[in-house]
Amino acid sequence: MNGSPIPSATSASPNHNGTNVMNIDGKRILCTADVRGNISQLNELARVANADYIIHTGDFGFYDRSSLDRISDRTLKHLVQYSTLIPPTVRKRLNGSSIEHVRPTIEQSPQPFLSEFPEFLHGKKTLDIPVYAVWGACEDVAVLERFRSREYQIPNLYILDEATTYLLDIGGVSLRLFGLGGAVVQHKLFDNGEGSDTIAGGSGTMWTTALQIGELVETANEVYDQTEIRVLVTHASPGREGLLAQLALVLRADFTISAGLHFRYGISYNEFACQPDQDHYRQRLIESQQSFMQLWDAIKEQVESYVDVRQAALLKNALTVVNRLPPTRKSGGPTDMLTPGSNDDQAFKNMWNFNLPDAAFGWLVLDVNQGRVSAETRSQGFNFSYRKSNAQQVQTGQTSSPAMSTTGIMPPSTHPMTMNNNNNNNNNAYTEKPNQYQQQQQQQSFDTIPNEGDWKDNGSFKDEKFTSGNNSVRNSKRMSMQRSPYAIYVGGLASNNVNEDDIREFFGSDKITGVRFPFDQMTQQPKSHCYVDLIDPIALEEALQKNGQTLKGNKIIVNRPNVPDGRNRGGRNGSRGGRSYRGGRGNRDSIQPGDI
């Protein structure tokens, strides 16, 4: 019943009475999080980790082409700010632009800025191995509902939700996967937003509901087998959300795998390692219980007036989770309302929790072999080399680099590119992507040229370091490898009285990310043309309309650059000459190798 405090009883989820059993020969499970629409990265990470299948813990990028209209301005700004699909320079410009400019830029971009999901949905790209995913906090609920109704299907992609569980027989172990997606927000546990099922969401975000929790308990009870290893996959962390820790107890989970904290290192712990005794653990769950019951007492009458028999049963299961507390040391007995006689002491010591960094910074591999589940973690971690650099600068009297942010993350220019710098073969497969921990430093001016191996995306801020100053042949060659996808050629500047400021004023300084005036290698004088990098396809089309107009007495030529492939320069690989011309041989407007 949309608009009510309880989601509709109509369910489009797969029937969990017939659970999915999969026999898989592989033994390595890659666990990762937050690809944020960069779904192709899963294939790359699987190859690096030699994985046979993947568990993904939220912020997958469940957005289709119609999602943009449903995403709120605030959520869209967040998605742009932390996107790993948008080139850094374009992202920086969009972060400083009005939302009225951001939306058409994303909509008209020839490359996916929001998510690669539509390309996988239509078969243009594929997942190499099975992926088991829960949805995260930033997803489109309409897309997930289409998945649950089987309107949307992607080969090798399996959604873990409250009504679907998968059993994986691997290496002598049966792993039972349960999943609960979305953010845990107490005041939204009884609000389905735009959702028409037990799942809830709206404005491009999703959250957990009490009915989801209740149905997951029902699903787990129906398939209980004491010989199985139970894995609870959530987006939010049970270490932060007491309600999820209580859910893990009710489900009798052996492992929990979660994300949502965005650390640079993965976390592995049990409660015994973090709490001085079980009473402290119990107290944390009591605080979660009290928070829920405050909300429940306020809306109980309203909720109970809306629910039907089916929903009432699910709600009872959810309340079972809320009231599940481990025993005190004095009582010696459980306070379990669902399974009297269970021993929560074992869970206190033996239930292991893994919290994952974002996919751009690390992963976990569960290696299952001969009945043993071993774990391998890899993370990019922090780059502490700045400390020596700062010390050297102080000794030489130079100004120190910008201070480290409160999160402990280095400025973008000092981040290493790969997780394992000793393994050069992985450099292209595992590329650092910016995330929210870098955002504080990204607001500062980029006064340092990035280290070799940093971002090489088209139109990166690295390009801008060569728009003025030293225009050496070496810099020109660097620029040739980094041309923006929204670059234009501006020719006809015969009078040589046009400078960068003139170009920016003519085309609009707010639409330009870089201007490059190539030098003639023989005369060391500027050529009669330049190259302009624009922020997006809209600015590109507007600039092309200026072809033939006059700039400071020059009738200019504006079109797209036509640059030969770098592999064919100088007539190599069978090409003849390897040059492309704008005005014939000898014309000063001809594009020479190394111009851009």
C-alpha positions as CSV (number, residue, x, y, z in Angstrom):
1,M,0.0,0.0,0.0
2,N,2.0,2.9,-1.3
3,G,2.1,5.9,1.0
4,S,1.5,3.8,4.1
5,P,4.1,3.2,6.7
6,I,4.3,-0.4,5.6
7,P,5.3,-1.5,2.1
8,S,2.8,-3.4,0.0
9,A,2.2,-7.1,0.6
10,T,2.5,-7.8,-3.2
11,S,5.9,-9.4,-3.8
12,A,7.6,-9.7,-7.1
13,S,10.6,-11.5,-5.6
14,P,11.6,-15.1,-6.7
15,N,9.9,-17.7,-4.6
16,H,12.4,-18.7,-1.9
17,N,10.6,-22.0,-1.3
18,G,12.8,-23.5,-4.1
19,T,16.2,-22.2,-3.2
20,N,18.9,-22.0,-5.8
21,V,21.6,-24.6,-5.5
22,M,24.7,-24.1,-7.6
23,N,27.6,-26.6,-8.0
24,I,30.7,-24.6,-8.8
25,D,34.1,-26.0,-9.4
26,G,36.0,-22.9,-8.4
27,K,37.5,-22.3,-5.0
28,R,38.2,-18.6,-4.8
29,I,35.5,-16.0,-4.0
30,L,36.4,-12.4,-4.6
31,C,34.6,-10.1,-2.1
32,T,34.5,-6.5,-3.1
33,A,32.3,-3.3,-2.8
34,D,31.3,0.0,-4.3
35,V,32.2,-0.3,-8.0
36,R,29.8,2.7,-8.3
37,G,28.7,1.8,-11.8
38,N,32.2,0.9,-13.1
39,I,31.0,-2.7,-13.5
40,S,33.8,-3.7,-15.9
41,Q,36.1,-3.4,-13.0
42,L,34.7,-6.6,-11.6
43,N,36.1,-8.5,-14.5
44,E,39.5,-6.9,-14.1
45,L,39.7,-7.6,-10.4
46,A,38.6,-11.2,-10.9
47,R,41.5,-11.8,-13.3
48,V,44.0,-10.2,-10.9
49,A,42.7,-12.2,-7.9
50,N,42.3,-15.4,-10.0
51,A,38.7,-15.6,-8.7
52,D,36.0,-18.0,-9.8
53,Y,33.1,-15.8,-8.6
54,I,32.4,-12.6,-6.8
55,I,30.4,-11.3,-3.9
56,H,29.6,-7.6,-4.1
57,T,28.3,-5.7,-1.1
58,G,26.5,-2.7,-2.5
59,D,26.6,0.5,-4.5
60,F,26.8,-1.6,-7.6
61,G,25.4,1.0,-9.9
62,F,21.9,-0.2,-10.5
63,Y,20.9,2.7,-12.7
64,D,19.4,2.5,-16.2
65,R,18.9,5.2,-18.8
66,S,15.6,6.3,-17.2
67,S,17.1,6.6,-13.7
68,L,18.5,10.1,-14.2
69,D,15.1,11.7,-14.0
70,R,14.4,9.9,-10.7
71,I,17.6,10.9,-9.0
72,S,17.4,14.0,-6.7
73,D,19.8,16.9,-7.2
74,R,21.7,16.1,-4.0
75,T,22.1,12.4,-4.8
76,L,23.3,13.2,-8.3
77,K,25.9,15.6,-7.0
78,H,27.1,12.8,-4.7
79,L,27.3,10.3,-7.5
80,V,29.3,12.7,-9.7
81,Q,31.6,13.6,-6.8
82,Y,32.7,10.0,-6.2
83,S,32.3,8.6,-9.7
84,T,35.1,6.4,-11.0
85,L,33.7,6.6,-14.6
86,I,33.9,10.4,-15.1
87,P,37.4,11.7,-16.1
88,P,38.9,13.7,-13.3
89,T,38.9,17.1,-15.1
90,V,35.3,16.7,-16.1
91,R,34.4,15.6,-12.7
92,K,36.1,18.6,-11.1
93,R,34.2,20.9,-13.4
94,L,30.9,19.3,-12.8
95,N,31.5,19.5,-9.0
96,G,31.7,23.3,-9.4
97,S,28.8,23.5,-11.9
98,S,25.1,24.1,-11.2
99,I,22.8,21.0,-11.3
100,E,21.1,22.4,-14.4
101,H,24.4,22.0,-16.2
102,V,25.3,18.6,-14.7
103,R,22.1,16.8,-15.8
104,P,22.4,17.4,-19.6
105,T,26.1,16.7,-19.5
106,I,25.5,13.2,-18.0
107,E,22.6,12.6,-20.4
108,Q,24.4,13.6,-23.5
109,S,27.8,12.1,-22.8
110,P,28.8,9.5,-25.4
111,Q,30.4,7.5,-22.6
112,P,28.6,6.3,-19.5
113,F,29.0,8.8,-16.6
114,L,26.3,7.3,-14.3
115,S,26.7,3.6,-14.7
116,E,27.7,0.9,-17.2
117,F,24.6,-1.1,-16.2
118,P,22.7,-0.4,-19.5
119,E,25.6,-1.8,-21.5
120,F,25.5,-5.0,-19.5
121,L,21.7,-5.1,-19.6
122,H,21.7,-5.0,-23.4
123,G,24.6,-7.4,-23.8
124,K,27.2,-5.0,-25.0
125,K,29.4,-6.0,-22.1
126,T,29.3,-9.2,-20.0
127,L,30.3,-10.5,-16.6
128,D,33.0,-13.1,-16.9
129,I,32.1,-15.0,-13.8
130,P,29.1,-15.3,-11.5
131,V,28.5,-12.2,-9.3
132,Y,26.3,-12.3,-6.2
133,A,25.3,-8.8,-5.2
134,V,23.2,-6.8,-2.7
135,W,22.2,-3.3,-3.5
136,G,23.7,-0.4,-1.7
137,A,22.6,3.0,-0.5
138,C,22.9,4.7,-3.9
139,E,20.8,2.7,-6.3
140,D,17.5,3.0,-8.2
141,V,14.7,1.1,-6.6
142,A,12.8,0.9,-9.9
143,V,15.7,-1.0,-11.5
144,L,15.8,-3.5,-8.6
145,E,12.1,-4.1,-8.8
146,R,12.5,-5.0,-12.5
147,F,15.2,-7.4,-11.6
148,R,13.1,-9.1,-9.0
149,S,10.2,-9.4,-11.5
150,R,12.6,-10.9,-14.0
151,E,12.0,-8.1,-16.5
152,Y,15.7,-7.3,-16.2
153,Q,18.2,-10.1,-16.4
154,I,22.0,-10.1,-16.9
155,P,23.8,-13.3,-17.3
156,N,26.0,-14.2,-14.3
157,L,24.4,-11.5,-12.1
158,Y,22.4,-12.8,-9.1
159,I,20.7,-10.5,-6.7
160,L,20.8,-11.5,-3.0
161,D,17.7,-10.2,-1.3
162,E,15.4,-11.1,1.6
163,A,13.5,-13.8,-0.5
164,T,16.4,-15.4,-2.4
165,T,19.3,-17.5,-1.0
166,Y,22.0,-19.3,-2.9
167,L,23.9,-22.4,-1.9
168,L,27.4,-22.8,-3.2
169,D,29.1,-26.2,-3.0
170,I,32.8,-25.5,-3.1
171,G,35.9,-27.5,-1.9
172,G,34.0,-29.7,0.5
173,V,32.0,-26.8,2.0
174,S,28.4,-25.7,1.4
175,L,28.2,-21.9,1.6
176,R,24.7,-20.5,2.2
177,L,24.5,-16.9,1.0
178,F,21.9,-14.5,2.5
179,G,21.7,-10.8,1.6
180,L,20.2,-7.6,2.9
181,G,20.8,-4.4,0.8
182,G,20.3,-0.7,1.4
183,A,21.3,1.7,4.1
184,V,20.0,1.2,7.7
185,V,18.1,4.3,8.7
186,Q,16.0,3.9,11.8
187,H,13.3,6.4,10.9
188,K,12.8,4.8,7.5
189,L,12.4,1.2,8.6
190,F,8.6,1.5,8.0
191,D,8.7,3.7,4.9
192,N,8.9,2.2,1.5
193,G,9.3,5.5,-0.4
194,E,8.8,4.9,-4.1
195,G,9.0,1.1,-3.7
196,S,6.0,-1.0,-4.3
197,D,7.4,-4.2,-2.7
198,T,9.1,-5.0,0.6
199,I,12.1,-3.1,-0.7
200,A,12.2,0.7,-0.4
201,G,13.9,3.6,-2.0
202,G,13.5,6.9,-3.8
203,S,15.4,9.8,-5.4
204,G,18.2,7.4,-6.4
205,T,18.7,6.0,-2.9
206,M,17.6,2.8,-1.2
207,W,17.2,1.7,2.5
208,T,16.4,-1.3,4.5
209,T,12.8,-1.9,5.8
210,A,11.5,-3.9,8.8
211,L,9.6,-6.2,6.4
212,Q,12.8,-7.0,4.5
213,I,14.4,-8.1,7.8
214,G,11.3,-10.2,8.7
215,E,11.2,-12.0,5.4
216,L,14.9,-12.7,5.5
217,V,14.4,-14.4,8.9
218,E,11.6,-16.5,7.4
219,T,13.8,-17.5,4.4
220,A,16.7,-18.5,6.6
221,N,14.4,-20.6,8.8
222,E,13.0,-22.5,5.9
223,V,16.4,-23.6,4.6
224,Y,18.2,-24.2,7.8
225,D,20.8,-27.0,7.6
226,Q,23.4,-27.3,10.4
227,T,26.0,-28.7,8.0
228,E,26.1,-25.4,6.0
229,I,28.3,-22.4,6.5
230,R,26.1,-19.3,6.6
231,V,27.3,-16.0,5.1
232,L,25.3,-12.8,5.7
233,V,26.1,-10.2,3.0
234,T,25.0,-6.6,3.8
235,H,25.8,-3.1,2.6
236,A,25.9,-1.5,6.0
237,S,28.3,-2.8,8.6
238,P,27.1,-4.9,11.5
239,G,29.9,-3.4,13.5
240,R,28.2,0.0,13.2
241,E,24.6,-1.1,13.0
242,G,23.5,-3.1,16.1
243,L,20.3,-4.2,14.3
244,L,22.4,-6.0,11.7
245,A,24.5,-7.6,14.4
246,Q,21.3,-8.9,16.0
247,L,20.1,-10.2,12.6
248,A,23.4,-12.1,12.2
249,L,22.7,-13.8,15.6
250,V,19.2,-14.8,14.6
251,L,20.4,-16.2,11.2
252,R,23.2,-18.1,13.0
253,A,25.7,-16.6,10.6
254,D,29.3,-17.8,10.5
255,F,30.5,-14.9,8.5
256,T,29.3,-11.4,7.7
257,I,30.6,-9.4,4.7
258,S,29.8,-5.7,4.5
259,A,31.0,-2.4,3.2
260,G,29.8,1.2,3.6
261,L,32.8,2.5,5.7
262,H,35.1,3.3,2.8
263,F,38.3,2.6,4.6
264,R,41.6,2.1,2.8
265,Y,42.2,-1.2,4.6
266,G,39.9,-4.2,4.9
267,I,38.7,-5.1,8.4
268,S,38.5,-8.6,9.9
269,Y,37.3,-9.1,13.5
270,N,35.0,-10.9,15.9
271,E,33.3,-9.4,18.9
272,F,35.6,-11.1,21.3
273,A,38.5,-9.1,19.8
274,C,36.7,-5.8,20.2
275,Q,34.8,-6.1,23.4
276,P,36.3,-6.6,26.9
277,D,33.5,-9.1,27.7
278,Q,30.1,-10.3,26.4
279,D,28.2,-7.8,28.6
280,H,29.7,-4.9,26.7
281,Y,28.7,-6.6,23.5
282,R,25.2,-7.1,24.9
283,Q,25.0,-3.4,25.9
284,R,25.7,-2.3,22.4
285,L,22.8,-4.3,21.1
286,I,20.6,-3.1,23.9
287,E,21.2,0.5,22.7
288,S,20.2,-0.6,19.2
289,Q,17.1,-2.2,20.6
290,Q,16.1,0.9,22.6
291,S,16.5,3.1,19.5
292,F,14.2,0.8,17.5
293,M,11.6,0.5,20.2
294,Q,11.4,4.3,20.6
295,L,10.3,4.5,17.0
296,W,8.1,1.4,17.2
297,D,6.2,2.8,20.3
298,A,5.5,6.0,18.4
299,I,4.0,4.4,15.3
300,K,2.8,1.0,16.5
301,E,-0.9,1.7,16.3
302,Q,-0.6,3.3,12.8
303,V,1.4,0.4,11.5
304,E,-0.8,-2.3,12.9
305,S,-3.8,-0.6,11.3
306,Y,-2.3,-1.0,7.9
307,V,-0.8,-4.5,7.9
308,D,-2.4,-7.6,6.6
309,V,-1.9,-11.1,7.9
310,R,1.2,-11.7,5.8
311,Q,2.8,-8.4,6.8
312,A,2.0,-9.0,10.4
313,A,3.9,-12.3,10.4
314,L,6.9,-10.6,8.8
315,L,6.8,-7.8,11.3
316,K,6.7,-10.3,14.1
317,N,10.0,-11.8,12.7
318,A,11.5,-8.3,12.6
319,L,10.6,-7.7,16.3
320,T,12.3,-11.1,17.1
321,V,15.5,-9.7,15.7
322,V,15.2,-6.5,17.7
323,N,14.7,-8.4,20.9
324,R,17.5,-10.9,20.3
325,L,20.2,-10.2,22.8
326,P,23.1,-12.4,23.9
327,P,23.0,-13.7,27.5
328,T,24.7,-11.9,30.3
329,R,27.6,-13.6,32.1
330,K,25.5,-13.9,35.3
331,S,22.3,-15.3,33.6
332,G,24.1,-18.0,31.8
333,G,21.1,-18.4,29.5
334,P,20.1,-16.9,26.2
335,T,17.4,-14.4,25.7
336,D,16.6,-15.8,22.3
337,M,12.9,-15.6,21.4
338,L,13.2,-17.6,18.2
339,T,15.5,-20.6,19.0
340,P,15.6,-21.2,22.8
341,G,18.7,-23.0,23.9
342,S,21.1,-21.6,21.3
343,N,24.6,-20.7,22.5
344,D,25.5,-17.1,21.7
345,D,28.9,-17.6,23.4
346,Q,30.0,-19.3,20.2
347,A,28.9,-16.4,18.0
348,F,30.7,-14.0,20.3
349,K,34.0,-15.7,19.5
350,N,33.5,-17.6,16.3
351,M,31.3,-15.3,14.0
352,W,33.8,-13.4,11.8
353,N,33.0,-10.1,10.3
354,F,34.7,-8.6,7.2
355,N,34.3,-5.0,6.2
356,L,35.6,-4.2,2.7
357,P,37.3,-1.2,1.2
358,D,35.9,0.2,-2.0
359,A,36.8,-1.8,-5.1
360,A,39.3,0.9,-6.2
361,F,41.4,0.3,-3.1
362,G,41.2,-3.4,-2.1
363,W,39.4,-6.6,-1.7
364,L,39.0,-9.9,0.2
365,V,39.4,-13.4,-1.2
366,L,37.9,-16.4,0.5
367,D,39.9,-19.4,-0.7
368,V,37.8,-22.6,0.0
369,N,39.8,-25.9,-0.2
370,Q,39.4,-29.3,1.4
371,G,36.8,-28.0,3.9
372,R,38.8,-25.0,5.0
373,V,37.8,-21.4,4.4
374,S,40.9,-19.2,4.4
375,A,41.0,-15.4,3.8
376,E,43.4,-13.2,1.8
377,T,43.1,-9.4,2.0
378,R,44.7,-6.8,-0.2
379,S,44.5,-3.1,0.1
380,Q,46.2,-0.1,-1.4
381,G,46.6,1.5,2.0
382,F,48.0,4.9,2.6
383,N,51.0,6.5,0.9
384,F,53.2,7.9,3.7
385,S,56.0,9.1,1.4
386,Y,54.7,12.7,1.9
387,R,56.4,12.7,5.4
388,K,59.9,12.5,4.0
389,S,59.0,15.1,1.3
390,N,57.7,17.5,3.9
391,A,60.9,17.0,6.0
392,Q,63.1,17.6,3.0
393,Q,61.1,20.8,2.1
394,V,61.4,22.1,5.7
395,Q,65.2,21.5,5.6
396,T,65.5,23.4,2.3
397,G,63.2,26.2,3.4
398,Q,60.5,25.3,0.9
399,T,56.8,25.6,1.7
400,S,55.4,22.3,2.9
401,S,52.8,20.4,1.0
402,P,49.1,20.8,2.0
403,A,48.3,19.2,5.3
404,M,46.9,15.8,5.4
405,S,43.1,15.7,5.8
406,T,41.5,14.5,8.9
407,T,40.9,11.1,7.3
408,G,44.6,10.6,6.9
409,I,44.4,10.4,3.1
410,M,47.2,12.0,1.0
411,P,46.6,14.7,-1.6
412,P,45.7,13.2,-5.0
413,S,49.1,13.9,-6.5
414,T,50.9,11.6,-4.1
415,H,48.7,8.5,-4.4
416,P,50.4,5.4,-6.0
417,M,48.5,3.9,-8.9
418,T,48.5,0.2,-8.0
419,M,47.9,-1.8,-4.9
420,N,51.1,-3.7,-5.4
421,N,53.9,-1.5,-6.7
422,N,56.2,-4.5,-7.0
423,N,53.9,-6.2,-9.5
424,N,54.0,-4.2,-12.7
425,N,51.8,-6.6,-14.5
426,N,48.9,-5.4,-12.4
427,N,49.3,-1.7,-13.1
428,N,46.6,-1.6,-15.8
429,A,44.3,-4.0,-14.1
430,Y,44.1,-2.3,-10.8
431,T,43.9,1.5,-11.1
432,E,43.3,3.8,-8.2
433,K,40.0,5.7,-8.4
434,P,39.2,8.8,-6.4
435,N,36.7,8.4,-3.6
436,Q,35.2,10.6,-0.9
437,Y,38.3,10.5,1.3
438,Q,40.2,12.4,-1.3
439,Q,37.5,15.0,-1.8
440,Q,38.8,17.4,0.9
441,Q,42.2,17.6,-0.9
442,Q,40.7,17.8,-4.3
443,Q,39.2,21.2,-3.4
444,Q,42.7,22.6,-3.2
445,S,44.5,23.8,-6.3
446,F,46.6,21.2,-8.1
447,D,50.0,22.8,-7.7
448,T,51.9,19.5,-8.1
449,I,52.3,17.4,-11.2
450,P,51.1,13.9,-10.4
451,N,53.6,11.1,-10.0
452,E,54.3,8.9,-13.0
453,G,51.6,6.2,-13.1
454,D,48.8,8.5,-11.8
455,W,45.6,9.1,-13.7
456,K,46.0,9.0,-17.5
457,D,42.3,9.5,-18.3
458,N,41.5,11.8,-21.2
459,G,41.2,15.3,-20.0
460,S,42.8,14.8,-16.6
461,F,44.2,17.6,-14.6
462,K,47.6,16.4,-15.7
463,D,46.8,17.9,-19.1
464,E,46.5,21.4,-17.6
465,K,50.0,21.4,-16.4
466,F,51.2,21.7,-20.0
467,T,49.0,24.5,-21.2
468,S,51.6,27.1,-20.3
469,G,55.1,27.4,-19.1
470,N,57.6,24.9,-20.5
471,N,56.4,23.9,-24.0
472,S,59.2,21.4,-24.6
473,V,59.1,18.5,-27.1
474,R,58.9,16.2,-24.1
475,N,55.8,17.9,-22.7
476,S,54.2,17.9,-26.2
477,K,54.6,14.2,-26.4
478,R,53.0,13.8,-23.0
479,M,50.1,15.9,-24.1
480,S,49.7,13.8,-27.2
481,M,48.8,10.8,-25.1
482,Q,46.2,12.6,-23.0
483,R,43.9,14.5,-25.5
484,S,40.5,15.2,-24.1
485,P,37.5,13.6,-25.7
486,Y,36.0,17.1,-26.0
487,A,39.0,18.8,-27.7
488,I,38.8,21.2,-30.6
489,Y,41.3,22.4,-33.1
490,V,41.4,26.2,-33.5
491,G,43.3,27.3,-36.6
492,G,43.8,30.5,-38.7
493,L,45.6,32.4,-35.9
494,A,47.9,33.9,-38.5
495,S,48.6,37.2,-36.7
496,N,50.1,35.5,-33.6
497,N,48.4,38.1,-31.4
498,V,45.9,35.6,-29.8
499,N,46.8,34.3,-26.4
500,E,45.2,31.9,-24.0
501,D,43.1,34.5,-22.3
502,D,41.7,35.5,-25.7
503,I,40.8,31.9,-26.4
504,R,39.1,31.4,-23.0
505,E,37.1,34.6,-23.3
506,F,36.0,33.7,-26.9
507,F,34.8,30.2,-26.1
508,G,33.8,30.8,-22.4
509,S,36.3,30.3,-19.6
510,D,33.8,28.3,-17.6
511,K,33.6,25.7,-20.4
512,I,37.4,25.2,-20.9
513,T,39.6,22.8,-19.0
514,G,42.8,23.5,-20.9
515,V,44.4,25.4,-23.8
516,R,47.5,24.3,-25.6
517,F,49.6,26.3,-28.1
518,P,52.1,24.0,-29.8
519,F,55.6,25.4,-30.6
520,D,57.4,24.9,-33.9
521,Q,60.4,22.7,-33.1
522,M,62.6,24.5,-35.6
523,T,61.8,28.1,-35.0
524,Q,60.7,27.8,-31.3
525,Q,57.8,30.1,-32.1
526,P,54.1,29.4,-31.5
527,K,52.3,27.8,-34.4
528,S,49.2,29.5,-35.9
529,H,46.8,27.1,-34.2
530,C,45.9,25.8,-30.7
531,Y,43.9,23.0,-29.1
532,V,41.2,23.6,-26.6
533,D,39.8,21.0,-24.1
534,L,36.2,21.6,-23.3
535,I,34.2,20.4,-20.3
536,D,31.5,18.3,-22.0
537,P,29.8,17.5,-25.2
538,I,27.4,20.5,-24.9
539,A,30.4,22.9,-24.7
540,L,32.0,21.0,-27.6
541,E,29.0,21.5,-29.9
542,E,28.7,25.2,-29.0
543,A,32.3,25.7,-29.8
544,L,32.0,24.0,-33.2
545,Q,29.3,26.5,-34.1
546,K,31.9,29.3,-33.9
547,N,33.8,28.0,-37.0
548,G,34.4,30.9,-39.5
549,Q,33.9,33.7,-36.9
550,T,36.5,36.4,-36.4
551,L,38.8,36.6,-33.3
552,K,41.1,39.7,-33.1
553,G,41.1,40.0,-36.9
554,N,41.6,36.3,-37.6
555,K,38.9,34.3,-39.4
556,I,39.3,31.1,-37.3
557,I,38.8,27.5,-38.2
558,V,37.1,25.4,-35.5
559,N,36.7,21.7,-35.8
560,R,37.6,18.4,-34.2
561,P,41.3,17.4,-34.2
562,N,42.3,14.8,-36.7
563,V,45.4,13.3,-35.1
564,P,47.2,10.2,-36.4
565,D,47.5,7.2,-34.1
566,G,50.7,7.5,-32.2
567,R,51.7,4.1,-33.4
568,N,51.9,5.4,-37.0
569,R,54.0,8.5,-36.4
570,G,56.8,9.0,-38.7
571,G,55.5,6.5,-41.3
572,R,55.8,3.4,-39.1
573,N,53.6,0.3,-39.3
574,G,53.0,0.7,-43.0
575,S,51.6,4.3,-43.0
576,R,53.0,6.8,-45.4
577,G,54.1,9.9,-43.6
578,G,51.9,9.5,-40.6
579,R,50.7,13.1,-40.7
580,S,47.3,14.7,-41.0
581,Y,47.0,18.2,-42.6
582,R,44.7,21.1,-42.1
583,G,45.9,23.2,-45.0
584,G,48.4,21.3,-47.2
585,R,52.1,20.6,-46.9
586,G,54.0,23.6,-45.6
587,N,51.0,25.4,-44.1
588,R,51.5,26.6,-40.6
589,D,48.1,25.1,-39.6
590,S,49.1,21.6,-40.4
591,I,49.1,19.3,-37.4
592,Q,52.5,17.9,-36.6
593,P,53.3,14.8,-34.5
594,G,53.5,15.9,-30.9
595,D,51.2,18.9,-31.3
596,I,48.5,17.5,-29.0
